[in-house]
Amino acid sequence: MGRKLLLENIEKPDINTIDGYLKYGGYRSLDKVLKGMSPDEVTEEVKTSGLRGRGGAGFSTGLKWTFIDKSTDKPRYLLCNADESEPGTFKDRLLMEKNPHLLIEGMILSSYALGCNTAYIYIRGEYMFILRILERAIQEAYAKGFLGKNIQSSGFNLDLYVHPGAGAYICGEETALIESLEGKRGNPRIKPPFPAVSGLWDCPTIVNNVESIAAVVPIIMMGGAEYAKIGIGRSTGTKLISASGNINNPGVYEIEMGVPVEEFIYSDEYCGGIKGGLDIKACVPGGSSVPILPKSLLFKESNGSPRLMTYESLSEGGFQTGSMLGSGGFIVYDEQQCIVRNTWNFARFYHHESCGQCSPCREGTGWMERVLHNIEYGHGKEEDIDLLWDIQRRIEGNTICPLGDAAAWPVAAAIRHFRHEFEYHVKYPHRVKDADHVYQPEMKYQTI
């Protein structure tokens, strides 16, 4: 059984209240900090821990904090990215719904380290019921003196607000989030300047994911060096994984970095194997935006070593033989799943969610969706497969924000590893009976 730092008390019935949270050791990290640690010491502990952004980018959280401009007289802001719109990802929802005070304590600790006196939790519009949970928890924290003026008689002030978005995937990108928070359309900004220098209302701003901020609490409690002992290499600590697809035990799991992918899929402690006793076909390990890994690359690295649930192992070899840990949205496909259909479904999403600011993304995502639709429904041509490859190649790296890359990578990986399925759709369109089919190992389709 792996170590639990964020989900340790998640099933306690009263953990969502401040009294329950305090009963199970809540706000002890804050007490430790306010009684004997400077802001720079808190930042140093987070750097020592090796914590990397849990929202997908995997950049060092502590190092990111050091970028904030402290030379200006402008106020500084901490923004929590609780948008969580990546298909296949639902871990932050669990944390906020079940243990909101863990996030709030993390926000206070992080704000203290950054010298912020105002912080925001930007939450996706579809999570309105969680917004009410967070607002109630924030009121409890104010009442107990953990928020507001002179927190716990320390002289530190912090006001915390929850701001709902309108359900736009693009607002998961930090500068689009800032634009939305300012009341504007959520279009990503051109960088530089980066938010740490000029972010919310042109002030120094740090944007971190829910899980990243929540992880600060155990890091401070146990110490950065102890946290760094968990995991392997530069992938330290624990990671929340949202597991879904054709598995027996879908849900959110907290793993120690370094668990073999095969163990995560087949162990009863985690996914419990493939539903119905079928064979595994492929997996998207980090949310819909990361490249798909076929079974042949899923369990072994190129040198024969087991592929691990780490940033480095899942990206080993680049996108030719690897993928990304990303946001931890772990989607498993069994042998009957049609890769063309799943790729088209992802393409529909990214076309719908493109903000339209960049022409490669605005035009290219729609083009990919239409071509994939034609192939999926038996109207494709052989040259359409190469056309898809060319479109995704022209999108990747040519947009202001990573949404273009997120739309291109799944298409590229699907063609790279499963070109034969695209060719099958083109060659045997009469066998693609309707939208509700599954792919058979013997290259036949069956209506369900």
JOJO-V188327 format. One record per residue. N is the residue number from 1. PHI is phi as a letter, one per 30 degrees, with the letter a starting at -180 (none if undefined). PSI is psi in degrees with one decimal (NA if undefined). Layout:
n: <N,N>
phi: <PHI,PHI>
psi: <PSI,PSI>
//
This chain:
n: <1,2,3,4,5,6,7,8,9,10,11,12,13,14,15,16,17,18,19,20,21,22,23,24,25,26,27,28,29,30,31,32,33,34,35,36,37,38,39,40,41,42,43,44,45,46,47,48,49,50,51,52,53,54,55,56,57,58,59,60,61,62,63,64,65,66,67,68,69,70,71,72,73,74,75,76,77,78,79,80,81,82,83,84,85,86,87,88,89,90,91,92,93,94,95,96,97,98,99,100,101,102,103,104,105,106,107,108,109,110,111,112,113,114,115,116,117,118,119,120,121,122,123,124,125,126,127,128,129,130,131,132,133,134,135,136,137,138,139,140,141,142,143,144,145,146,147,148,149,150,151,152,153,154,155,156,157,158,159,160,161,162,163,164,165,166,167,168,169,170,171,172,173,174,175,176,177,178,179,180,181,182,183,184,185,186,187,188,189,190,191,192,193,194,195,196,197,198,199,200,201,202,203,204,205,206,207,208,209,210,211,212,213,214,215,216,217,218,219,220,221,222,223,224,225,226,227,228,229,230,231,232,233,234,235,236,237,238,239,240,241,242,243,244,245,246,247,248,249,250,251,252,253,254,255,256,257,258,259,260,261,262,263,264,265,266,267,268,269,270,271,272,273,274,275,276,277,278,279,280,281,282,283,284,285,286,287,288,289,290,291,292,293,294,295,296,297,298,299,300,301,302,303,304,305,306,307,308,309,310,311,312,313,314,315,316,317,318,319,320,321,322,323,324,325,326,327,328,329,330,331,332,333,334,335,336,337,338,339,340,341,342,343,344,345,346,347,348,349,350,351,352,353,354,355,356,357,358,359,360,361,362,363,364,365,366,367,368,369,370,371,372,373,374,375,376,377,378,379,380,381,382,383,384,385,386,387,388,389,390,391,392,393,394,395,396,397,398,399,400,401,402,403,404,405,406,407,408,409,410,411,412,413,414,415,416,417,418,419,420,421,422,423,424,425,426,427,428,429,430,431,432,433,434,435,436,437,438,439,440,441,442,443,444,445,446,447,448>
phi: <none,d,d,c,c,c,c,e,c,d,c,d,d,c,d,d,c,d,d,d,d,d,d,c,j,d,i,d,d,d,d,d,d,d,c,a,b,d,e,d,d,d,e,d,d,d,d,d,d,i,e,c,e,c,d,k,d,i,d,e,d,d,d,e,d,d,d,d,d,c,d,c,d,d,d,c,b,c,c,c,d,c,d,h,c,d,e,j,c,b,d,d,e,d,e,d,d,c,b,d,d,d,d,d,d,d,d,d,d,d,d,d,d,c,i,c,c,b,b,b,c,c,c,d,d,d,c,d,d,d,e,d,d,d,d,d,d,d,d,d,d,d,d,c,i,c,b,j,d,h,e,h,h,c,i,c,c,a,c,b,b,c,b,d,d,c,i,c,e,d,d,d,d,d,d,d,e,d,e,d,d,d,j,c,d,d,c,d,c,d,c,d,d,d,e,d,c,b,c,d,h,i,c,e,b,c,c,b,d,e,d,d,d,d,d,d,d,d,d,d,d,c,j,d,d,d,d,d,d,d,j,a,h,d,c,c,i,c,b,d,c,c,c,b,j,d,b,d,b,d,l,c,b,c,c,d,e,j,d,d,e,d,d,d,d,c,d,d,d,b,d,i,i,d,d,i,i,d,d,d,c,a,a,c,d,b,j,d,d,c,d,d,c,d,e,d,c,d,c,b,d,d,c,j,d,d,d,c,d,b,d,d,d,d,c,e,i,i,d,d,b,b,b,a,d,h,d,i,d,c,c,c,c,d,d,c,d,c,d,d,d,d,d,d,d,d,d,e,d,d,d,d,c,d,d,i,d,c,d,e,d,e,d,d,d,d,d,d,d,d,d,d,d,d,d,d,c,i,c,d,c,e,d,d,d,d,d,e,d,d,d,d,d,d,d,e,i,c,b,d,c,d,d,d,d,d,d,d,e,d,d,d,d,d,d,e,c,b,e,d,d,d,d,d,e,d,d,b,d,d,d,d,d,a,d,c,b,b,d,c,e,d,i,b,c,b,d,b>
psi: <123.5,162.6,138.9,122.3,-37.0,-28.5,12.9,-44.1,19.2,-26.2,-0.5,128.4,-24.3,12.0,-19.2,-6.1,158.0,-33.2,-42.0,-42.1,-41.9,-37.1,-34.5,22.3,12.5,150.5,11.9,-35.1,-39.5,-42.4,-42.6,-43.4,-48.3,-22.6,-9.9,14.5,139.6,162.6,-42.4,-33.2,-35.9,-45.7,-41.0,-37.7,-40.7,-38.8,-44.4,-33.3,-23.9,11.2,128.4,148.8,124.1,3.7,-11.7,-37.1,-34.3,22.5,148.5,120.7,-47.4,-40.5,-39.7,-38.8,-33.6,-14.1,-15.2,135.3,110.8,3.9,-12.7,157.8,-2.8,151.2,154.8,150.5,144.6,126.9,128.5,121.6,97.2,29.4,-43.0,62.4,3.6,118.6,132.7,-2.1,126.1,23.3,-40.7,-34.6,-44.7,-45.9,-47.9,-36.9,-43.9,-34.8,63.9,-29.0,-23.1,-44.0,-42.5,-43.4,-40.0,-37.7,-39.9,-45.9,-45.1,-40.3,-39.7,-45.3,-35.1,-8.9,32.4,139.0,-3.8,131.2,154.2,144.1,113.1,113.0,144.1,148.8,-29.1,-9.8,37.8,-34.1,-30.2,-32.2,-42.5,-35.6,-44.9,-41.9,-38.3,-42.0,-38.0,-40.5,-39.9,-40.0,-38.5,-44.7,-31.1,-0.1,17.8,-10.3,159.2,-149.2,139.7,58.8,122.4,38.3,30.4,-13.4,-4.7,132.5,140.2,128.2,134.0,132.2,152.6,129.9,117.3,139.3,-167.8,19.2,36.8,124.0,-36.1,-23.7,-0.1,-17.2,133.4,-37.4,-30.8,-37.1,-44.4,-44.0,-44.4,-41.7,-29.6,-2.5,12.3,174.4,139.8,65.2,133.1,149.5,155.0,134.3,142.6,169.4,147.8,155.2,-31.6,-21.5,-47.4,97.3,-113.2,122.7,39.5,23.4,157.5,129.8,137.3,132.9,122.6,154.4,159.4,-51.6,-37.9,-45.4,-40.9,-34.3,-19.3,-31.1,-56.6,-29.1,-45.7,-38.0,-44.6,-17.1,142.4,-38.2,-39.0,-39.6,-38.9,-19.3,-19.9,137.4,-156.1,132.4,-131.9,-0.8,88.4,160.9,-159.0,163.1,136.0,130.8,127.4,106.5,128.3,-178.7,-149.3,61.9,160.5,-29.1,70.2,150.9,-169.8,128.3,142.1,117.7,152.7,132.2,134.0,-3.6,131.9,141.4,-41.4,-40.3,-40.2,-38.5,-41.2,-12.9,140.8,-21.2,-25.4,-111.9,-22.8,19.2,179.6,134.6,137.7,9.0,13.8,168.1,156.5,143.2,-43.9,174.7,140.3,104.6,-12.6,28.4,163.7,-19.8,-9.3,156.1,144.1,144.4,121.6,165.5,-36.7,-22.1,-3.2,-34.2,-17.2,139.6,174.9,-24.8,5.3,-7.2,152.0,138.0,132.1,159.9,74.6,164.2,-43.1,-45.2,-42.0,-21.2,6.8,128.9,6.8,-160.8,-1.4,-43.0,4.6,-176.0,-134.0,151.0,-32.7,-134.3,-3.3,20.1,94.7,103.2,120.0,134.2,132.6,177.5,-17.1,-8.4,139.7,117.0,-36.2,-46.2,-43.6,-38.0,-40.5,-40.1,-42.4,-41.8,-38.4,-44.1,-50.1,-31.6,-45.3,-35.6,-5.7,133.5,-16.2,5.3,-35.5,130.3,-36.3,-38.2,-46.1,-46.7,-38.5,-39.2,-39.4,-38.1,-46.5,-40.9,-43.8,-41.2,-42.6,-38.5,-44.3,-43.3,-44.2,-36.6,20.4,18.5,14.3,163.2,160.1,-40.8,-14.2,-30.7,-45.1,-32.6,-44.3,-43.4,-40.8,-39.4,-49.9,-34.4,-34.4,-18.4,-47.1,127.2,4.4,23.5,162.2,-41.7,173.5,2.9,-35.5,-44.7,-40.9,-31.9,-32.6,-41.1,-45.9,-37.2,-45.4,-46.0,-38.3,-42.7,-40.7,-44.7,-21.2,36.1,-33.4,-30.1,-37.1,-42.9,-36.7,-43.1,-40.2,-40.2,-34.9,61.3,-28.3,-17.7,-14.1,91.8,-45.9,-169.4,-17.7,64.7,163.8,153.9,134.3,145.4,-31.1,19.0,32.6,157.9,148.1,133.5,137.9,NA>
//
